Each structure stands twice: as structure tokens, then as C-alpha cells.
Amino acid sequence: MDKGVTPNVMGSRKADCNTPGSACYDPRFIGGDGVVFYFHGKSNEHFSLVSDSNLHINGRFIGHRPVGRTRDFTWIQALGFLFNSYTFSLEAAKAATWVSEVDHLKFTYNGQDLVIPEGSLSIWYSQEKDVKVERVSSKNSVIATLKDTAEILVNVVPVTKEDDRVHNYQVQFRFFNLSPKVDGVLGRTYRPDFENPAKPGVAMPVLGGEDKYRTPSLLSADCQSCIISQGGSDQKTSPVIDFGTLDCTRGASAGYGIVCRK
């Protein structure tokens, strides 16, 4: 069974597709420039969402191609992070049917499976205290914090009642120190010199770049646009980006750095 990814406000303790800063299903983003765009990617492949000098985030896309359609319908099923020379991943594990009493989240840290005890407010820290994972509820909802860099709120829910698929994340990103050279499907929209090619007034503005952002695996920073191994800590950074006032339901000017349902 499938699951995917979405960003939501940090003021809330749980992601919700109908609240500010949400992101669901076939990835619809609101970039750092406030413009709504879609990035479809391709099923069973990985793409760089954010790549900066000290942070890299990949998404694993899954989905299917309906009969008669020219592209895959995709969801983001897993997130992979490279941070301070460590790796961390979280994913929505496959399941035959959705059972809310079962935890569908899986984690790894530095390539090892990570067990986070179920229970609301259960917290795990890395040995260096630079990664923190806190359960928002007993199952299927967590906040992951990368020290001084980002917060990610993840909630796993079924995609639809019709196909009873689990492959849907609801995720919210909050970034603290992005550099002017940040890249990635989402990250590029935070660059001060970014000019969004999305055409105003188009019902579904799609930004491409699959070849530029494709990575060979969830925890790889090998792509044409990947910059985590380039540059240094002397780059100027932007202030914290707060999603507390975002609303996905109000169109292209609704918010920044988020993904919303269609």
C-alpha cells in the first residue's frame, strides 16, 4: 500500500490537508516566492527537494499511470535527509489496508533502523543532539527537528477511501538558515534571484527539471543541482521562515515552501 508527503504549519501539532501550510497527494507546492506549482516527478524515483551547503532533502516518489494518461500520478512516500555528515530518513511503510491503530512510520539513522517507542510525546535524540524526533500522537505523526536548520512535521494518512491506500504523507517544512544558493525542486524557489517560469492563470502550472533533480537513491546527494558538498559555512543565510500565517486554500499567494492538495 502506498503513502506520500506534505508540509504543514509548525503552530499546529498535526498536519492537516485543510489547514494552512498543508501538502497532499499529487505534489502541489507553494514556493518561497508564493507561487503555486506542481512537480510530478516519476514513480519509483528519487528527487532533490532541497539542496544547500549544509542540508539536503530528497523525496521518493511513488504512484501509478492511469490508462490513457501520459504521466504518472505521484505521491512522495519517503523523505531522506543529509545533515552534518549524518543521514536520516522517514517513510510511510507499505500496508495492505489502513489500520489507524498501527504505526505506519519507519525511520533510519546513519543507515540503521531506528525504533522510536510509540506514545504521544515520545522523543528520540541522536547522540550528538542534532536530530530530534518527537511523536505528536502515539502513532503516525512526528516532528523531526534538525538543529538550527529545519523542522518537519509528518503525518501519515490514507490517500483515498476509494483505493484505501496508505501512501500519503502530510508534511510541513520550516527552514531556518537557507543560503542564497539553495536549490532543489522546492529549495530553488527561496533563491533571491529565482524567476518562476510558471505561467500566471494556468490551472496546473508545472515546473519540470526531473533530470536536474533526480538522485539515484533516497540518501544520495548526487544530482546535477545538488550542492551540499559545495561551498562552506560562510555563505549568508536567510532568516527563519515561519509558516504560521499560510493558507493553502487561498491560491497562489497563500504561502511559502509548502505542498497542498489539488
Residue pairs with C-beta under 8 A, 6 or more apart in sequence:
1 94
1 95
1 96
1 97
1 98
1 164
1 165
1 166
1 167
2 62
2 63
2 75
2 77
2 92
2 94
2 159
2 165
2 166
2 167
2 168
3 62
3 75
3 77
3 91
3 92
3 93
3 94
3 104
3 156
3 159
3 165
3 166
3 167
3 168
3 169
4 24
4 25
4 27
4 62
4 74
4 75
4 76
4 77
4 92
4 159
4 167
4 168
4 169
5 23
5 27
5 59
5 75
5 76
5 77
5 78
5 79
5 154
5 169
5 170
5 171
5 259
6 15
6 17
6 22
6 23
6 24
6 76
6 155
6 168
6 169
6 170
6 171
6 172
6 259
6 260
6 261
7 15
7 21
7 22
7 23
7 152
7 153
7 171
7 172
7 173
7 243
7 257
7 258
7 259
8 14
8 15
8 16
8 19
8 20
8 21
8 22
8 23
8 153
8 155
8 170
8 171
8 172
8 243
8 258
9 19
9 20
9 21
9 153
9 172
9 243
9 244
9 246
10 143
10 151
10 153
10 172
10 174
10 242
10 243
10 244
11 243
11 244
12 19
12 153
13 136
13 141
13 143
13 153
14 136
14 137
14 141
14 153
14 155
15 22
15 141
15 153
15 154
15 155
15 170
15 171
15 172
16 22
16 155
16 170
17 23
17 24
17 170
17 248
17 260
17 261
18 249
19 248
20 243
20 244
20 245
20 246
20 247
20 248
20 254
20 255
21 172
21 243
21 246
21 248
21 255
21 258
22 170
22 172
22 248
22 258
22 259
22 260
22 261
23 29
23 170
23 171
23 172
23 248
23 258
23 259
23 260
23 261
24 168
24 170
24 259
24 260
24 261
25 75
25 159
25 168
25 261
25 262
26 38
26 40
26 63
26 73
26 74
26 75
26 262
27 38
27 39
27 40
27 41
27 59
27 61
27 74
27 75
27 76
27 259
28 36
28 37
28 38
28 259
28 260
28 261
28 262
29 36
29 37
29 38
29 39
29 185
29 186
29 189
29 257
29 258
29 259
29 260
30 36
30 37
30 246
30 248
30 252
30 254
30 255
30 256
30 257
30 258
30 259
30 260
31 37
31 186
31 188
31 189
31 190
31 194
31 196
31 256
31 257
32 186
32 189
32 190
32 191
32 194
32 241
32 256
32 257
33 189
33 190
33 194
33 196
33 256
34 252
34 253
34 254
34 255
34 256
35 189
35 196
35 198
35 205
35 252
36 198
36 205
36 251
36 252
36 254
36 260
37 196
37 198
37 205
37 206
37 207
38 204
38 205
38 206
38 207
39 47
39 185
39 206
39 207
39 208
39 209
40 71
40 72
40 74
40 206
41 47
41 59
41 61
41 72
41 74
41 185
41 210
42 61
42 72
42 74
42 210
43 61
43 62
43 63
43 64
43 65
43 72
43 74
44 61
44 62
45 60
45 61
45 210
45 214
46 58
46 59
46 60
46 61
46 80
46 214
46 215
46 216
46 217
46 218
46 220
47 58
47 59
47 61
47 185
47 210
47 213
47 214
47 215
48 56
48 57
48 58
48 183
48 184
48 185
48 187
48 213
48 214
48 215
48 221
48 223
48 225
48 226
49 57
49 58
49 59
49 79
49 184
49 185
49 186
49 187
50 56
50 57
50 173
50 175
50 178
50 182
50 183
50 184
50 186
50 187
51 57
51 182
51 183
51 184
51 187
51 221
51 223
51 225
51 226
51 227
51 228
52 178
52 179
52 181
52 182
52 183
52 187
52 227
52 228
53 179
53 181
53 227
53 228
53 230
53 231
53 232
53 233
53 235
54 83
54 84
54 149
54 177
54 228
54 233
55 81
55 82
55 83
55 146
55 149
55 150
55 228
56 81
56 82
56 83
56 184
56 221
56 226
56 228
57 79
57 80
57 81
57 150
57 173
57 184
57 187
58 79
58 80
58 81
58 215
58 217
58 218
58 219
58 220
59 76
59 78
59 79
59 80
59 185
60 76
60 77
60 78
60 79
60 80
60 91
60 218
61 72
61 74
61 75
61 76
61 77
62 74
62 75
62 76
62 77
62 167
63 72
63 73
63 74
63 75
64 72
64 73
65 71
65 72
65 73
66 73
75 159
75 167
75 168
75 169
76 169
76 171
76 259
77 91
77 92
77 167
77 169
78 89
78 90
78 91
78 92
78 218
79 89
79 90
79 91
79 152
79 154
79 169
79 171
79 218
80 87
80 88
80 89
80 217
80 218
80 219
81 87
81 88
81 89
81 144
81 146
82 219
82 221
82 228
83 130
83 131
83 146
83 149
84 128
84 130
86 109
86 110
86 126
86 128
86 130
86 131
87 108
87 109
87 110
87 111
87 219
88 107
88 108
88 109
88 110
88 126
88 131
88 144
88 146
89 107
89 108
89 218
89 219
90 105
90 106
90 107
90 133
90 142
90 144
90 154
91 105
91 106
91 218
92 104
92 105
92 106
92 156
92 166
92 167
92 168
92 169
93 104
93 105
93 106
93 166
94 166
94 167
95 102
95 104
95 166
97 164
98 157
98 158
98 164
98 165
98 166
100 139
100 140
101 139
102 139
103 118
103 138
103 139
103 140
104 139
104 140
104 156
104 166
105 139
105 140
105 142
105 154
105 156
106 113
107 113
107 114
107 115
107 116
107 133
108 114
109 126
109 131
111 219
114 124
114 133
116 122
116 124
116 133
116 135
116 142
118 135
118 138
118 139
119 135
119 138
120 135
120 136
120 137
120 138
121 134
121 135
122 134
122 135
122 138
123 132
123 133
123 134
123 135
124 132
124 133
124 134
125 131
125 132
126 132
129 147
130 146
130 147
131 144
131 145
131 146
131 147
132 144
132 145
132 147
133 142
133 143
133 144
133 145
134 142
134 143
134 145
135 141
135 142
136 142
136 143
136 153
136 155
140 155
140 156
140 157
141 153
141 154
141 155
141 156
142 153
142 154
143 151
143 152
143 153
143 154
144 151
144 152
144 154
145 151
145 152
146 152
148 176
148 177
149 175
149 176
149 177
150 173
150 174
150 175
150 176
151 172
151 173
151 174
152 171
152 172
152 173
152 174
153 171
153 172
154 169
154 170
154 171
155 169
155 170
155 171
156 166
156 168
156 169
156 170
157 166
157 168
157 170
158 164
158 165
158 166
158 168
159 165
159 166
159 167
159 168
171 259
172 243
172 258
173 186
173 257
173 258
174 240
174 241
174 242
174 243
175 190
175 238
175 240
175 241
175 257
176 240
176 241
177 237
177 238
177 240
178 187
178 190
178 237
178 238
178 241
179 231
179 235
179 236
179 237
179 238
180 191
180 192
180 193
180 235
180 236
180 238
181 191
181 227
181 231
181 235
182 188
182 190
182 191
182 227
183 191
183 225
183 226
183 227
184 213
184 225
185 207
185 209
185 213
186 257
186 259
188 194
188 225
189 196
189 257
190 238
190 241
190 257
196 207
197 207
198 205
198 206
198 207
199 205
200 252
204 262
209 225
211 224
212 223
212 224
212 225
213 223
213 224
213 225
214 223
215 221
215 222
215 223
215 226
216 222
221 228
221 229
241 256
241 257
243 255
243 256
243 257
243 258
245 255
246 254
246 255
246 256
246 258
247 254
247 255
248 254
248 255
248 258
248 260
248 261
254 260
